[in-house]
Amino acid sequence: MAEGRGRPGGRSAASSGARQTRRGRPGYDRESLLRVAVGLFNERGFDGTSMDDLARELGVTKAAIYHHVPSKQELLRLATGRALDGLFALVDELDSVPGRAVDRLEHLVRGSVTVLVERLPFVTLLLRVRGNTQVERDALERRREFDRIVAGLVADAVADGDLRSDVDPATTARLLFGLVNSLIEWYRPHGHIGGPELADAVAKVAFDGLRTRTS
């Protein structure tokens, strides 16, 4: 009898251990969960991706996901924040960049290309948000703040005589970062060009066309 009682107890402990293994199974921490989620959001759209979809992709239960994040919105907040934090870290560096406004502007453009290359899935998602939720609206407001900083630098560089004055500064800023942002449509990591080379190419195309010429 004692042996019979021990066997069910042993099975229960084993199955409990198996359940714990499956439940923690993400071999997934929050970072890897976030990367898989961003991949799905970019592939299917944020609205078109459910937590069930994400659980199936990961091979875990929704409960395992909720162990790491409270909602799909939180995943979006973390993802867009990853892209925006990279951009605003560049802004924080501007006071230490030597030279004139145009030099700070070029530093920002080059750095933004590097952020895009290093955080491509996150930047791609950021550029696709449309303001349908509060998280998206918050992200868009931070993007607008960044755009205002860029436009201010352009205006300063125009005032210094280093950039052409016949193009509106806000338009120039949009064109500059339209060029940077267009990279998400075709750039793929591990190709024939890396981040530094890509930043050089963007800077040459942008600033050789914008700088004033001396005779």
C-alpha positions as CSV (number, residue, x, y, z in Angstrom):
1,M,0.0,0.0,0.0
2,A,2.8,2.4,0.9
3,E,4.4,1.7,-2.5
4,G,1.1,2.3,-4.3
5,R,0.6,5.6,-2.5
6,G,4.2,6.6,-3.4
7,R,3.8,6.1,-7.1
8,P,0.9,8.6,-7.6
9,G,2.8,11.0,-5.4
10,G,5.9,10.6,-7.6
11,R,3.9,11.1,-10.8
12,S,2.3,14.2,-9.4
13,A,5.7,15.7,-8.5
14,A,7.1,14.8,-11.9
15,S,4.1,16.3,-13.8
16,S,4.2,19.4,-11.6
17,G,7.9,19.8,-12.5
18,A,7.1,19.3,-16.2
19,R,4.3,21.9,-15.9
20,Q,6.8,24.3,-14.3
21,T,9.3,23.7,-17.1
22,R,6.7,24.4,-19.7
23,R,5.3,27.4,-18.0
24,G,8.8,29.0,-17.7
25,R,9.7,27.6,-21.0
26,P,10.0,30.6,-22.8
27,G,13.7,29.8,-22.6
28,Y,12.3,33.3,-23.2
29,D,13.1,36.2,-21.0
30,R,11.4,39.5,-21.6
31,E,14.0,40.7,-24.1
32,S,13.6,37.6,-26.4
33,L,9.8,37.8,-26.0
34,L,9.9,41.4,-27.1
35,R,12.0,40.6,-30.2
36,V,9.6,37.8,-31.3
37,A,6.6,40.1,-30.6
38,V,8.1,42.9,-32.7
39,G,8.8,40.5,-35.5
40,L,5.1,39.5,-35.5
41,F,3.9,43.1,-35.2
42,N,6.0,44.1,-38.3
43,E,4.8,41.0,-40.2
44,R,1.1,41.1,-39.4
45,G,0.6,44.6,-38.0
46,F,0.1,45.4,-34.4
47,D,-3.7,45.3,-34.6
48,G,-3.5,42.1,-36.6
49,T,-1.5,40.3,-34.0
50,S,-3.2,38.8,-30.9
51,M,-1.7,37.4,-27.8
52,D,-2.9,34.0,-28.9
53,D,-0.8,34.5,-32.1
54,L,2.2,35.4,-30.0
55,A,1.7,32.4,-27.7
56,R,1.6,30.1,-30.7
57,E,4.7,31.6,-32.2
58,L,6.6,31.2,-29.0
59,G,5.1,27.7,-28.2
60,V,4.0,28.8,-24.7
61,T,0.7,29.7,-23.0
62,K,-0.5,33.2,-22.7
63,A,0.0,32.9,-19.0
64,A,3.7,32.5,-19.7
65,I,3.7,35.8,-21.6
66,Y,1.8,37.6,-18.9
67,H,4.5,36.5,-16.5
68,H,6.7,39.0,-18.3
69,V,4.4,41.8,-19.5
70,P,0.8,42.8,-18.5
71,S,-0.5,43.4,-22.1
72,K,0.2,43.6,-25.8
73,Q,0.2,47.4,-25.4
74,E,3.1,47.1,-23.0
75,L,5.0,45.2,-25.6
76,L,4.3,48.0,-28.1
77,R,5.4,50.6,-25.5
78,L,8.7,48.8,-24.9
79,A,9.3,48.3,-28.6
80,T,8.7,51.9,-29.7
81,G,10.6,53.1,-26.6
82,R,13.6,51.1,-27.7
83,A,13.8,53.0,-31.0
84,L,13.0,56.4,-29.5
85,D,15.5,56.1,-26.6
86,G,18.2,55.4,-29.2
87,L,17.3,58.6,-31.0
88,F,17.1,60.8,-27.9
89,A,20.4,59.4,-26.6
90,L,21.9,61.1,-29.8
91,V,20.2,64.3,-28.9
92,D,21.8,64.2,-25.4
93,E,25.2,64.0,-27.1
94,L,24.8,67.2,-29.2
95,D,26.2,69.6,-26.7
96,S,29.5,67.7,-26.7
97,V,29.8,67.7,-30.5
98,P,32.4,70.3,-31.6
99,G,31.9,72.7,-34.4
100,R,28.8,74.4,-35.8
101,A,25.1,73.6,-36.0
102,V,25.7,71.8,-39.3
103,D,28.2,69.5,-37.6
104,R,25.7,68.7,-34.9
105,L,23.1,68.0,-37.5
106,E,25.3,65.7,-39.4
107,H,26.2,63.9,-36.2
108,L,22.5,63.4,-35.6
109,V,21.8,62.1,-39.1
110,R,24.8,59.7,-39.0
111,G,23.8,58.5,-35.5
112,S,20.2,58.0,-36.5
113,V,21.4,55.7,-39.3
114,T,23.4,53.7,-36.8
115,V,20.3,53.5,-34.4
116,L,18.2,52.3,-37.4
117,V,20.8,49.6,-38.3
118,E,21.2,48.4,-34.7
119,R,17.6,48.5,-33.8
120,L,16.0,47.9,-37.2
121,P,12.9,45.9,-36.1
122,F,12.1,48.5,-33.4
123,V,12.6,51.5,-35.7
124,T,10.5,49.8,-38.4
125,L,7.6,49.3,-35.9
126,L,7.9,52.9,-34.7
127,L,7.6,54.2,-38.2
128,R,4.5,52.2,-38.8
129,V,2.4,53.4,-35.8
130,R,-0.5,55.5,-36.7
131,G,-1.9,56.8,-33.4
132,N,-4.7,54.3,-32.9
133,T,-3.9,53.8,-29.2
134,Q,-2.6,56.0,-26.4
135,V,0.8,54.1,-26.6
136,E,1.0,55.0,-30.3
137,R,0.0,58.6,-29.7
138,D,2.7,58.9,-27.0
139,A,5.3,57.5,-29.4
140,L,4.2,59.9,-32.2
141,E,4.5,62.8,-29.8
142,R,8.1,61.9,-29.0
143,R,8.7,61.6,-32.8
144,R,7.4,65.1,-33.3
145,E,9.6,66.3,-30.5
146,F,12.6,64.8,-32.2
147,D,11.5,66.4,-35.5
148,R,11.4,69.8,-33.9
149,I,14.9,69.4,-32.6
150,V,16.1,68.5,-36.1
151,A,14.3,71.4,-37.7
152,G,15.9,73.7,-35.1
153,L,19.3,72.5,-36.0
154,V,18.6,73.0,-39.7
155,A,17.4,76.5,-39.0
156,D,20.6,77.3,-37.0
157,A,22.8,75.9,-39.8
158,V,20.9,78.0,-42.4
159,A,21.4,81.1,-40.2
160,D,25.2,80.2,-40.0
161,G,25.3,80.2,-43.7
162,D,26.2,76.5,-43.9
163,L,23.0,75.2,-45.5
164,R,21.0,76.5,-48.3
165,S,18.5,79.1,-47.4
166,D,16.1,78.6,-50.3
167,V,14.5,75.5,-48.7
168,D,12.2,75.8,-45.7
169,P,14.1,74.3,-42.6
170,A,11.1,72.2,-41.6
171,T,10.9,70.8,-45.1
172,T,14.7,70.1,-45.1
173,A,14.4,68.3,-41.8
174,R,11.6,66.1,-43.1
175,L,13.5,65.3,-46.3
176,L,16.6,64.4,-44.3
177,F,14.8,62.0,-42.1
178,G,12.6,60.8,-44.9
179,L,15.9,59.7,-46.5
180,V,17.0,58.0,-43.2
181,N,13.7,56.4,-42.6
182,S,13.4,55.0,-46.1
183,L,16.2,52.6,-45.2
184,I,13.7,50.3,-43.4
185,E,12.2,49.5,-46.8
186,W,15.3,48.0,-48.3
187,Y,18.2,47.7,-45.8
188,R,18.8,44.2,-44.5
189,P,21.5,43.3,-41.9
190,H,24.4,41.1,-43.0
191,G,24.4,42.5,-46.5
192,H,27.2,44.0,-48.4
193,I,27.1,47.3,-46.5
194,G,27.4,47.9,-42.8
195,G,26.2,50.6,-40.5
196,P,29.2,53.0,-40.8
197,E,29.3,52.7,-44.6
198,L,25.6,53.3,-44.8
199,A,25.9,56.4,-42.5
200,D,28.6,57.7,-44.8
201,A,26.5,57.2,-47.9
202,V,23.5,59.0,-46.4
203,A,25.6,61.9,-45.1
204,K,27.3,62.3,-48.5
205,V,24.0,62.3,-50.4
206,A,22.3,64.6,-47.9
207,F,25.0,67.1,-47.1
208,D,26.8,67.4,-50.4
209,G,23.4,68.4,-51.8
210,L,22.6,70.8,-49.0
211,R,25.8,72.6,-48.2
212,T,26.4,76.0,-49.7
213,R,29.2,76.2,-52.3
214,T,32.0,78.7,-52.2
215,S,33.4,79.9,-55.5
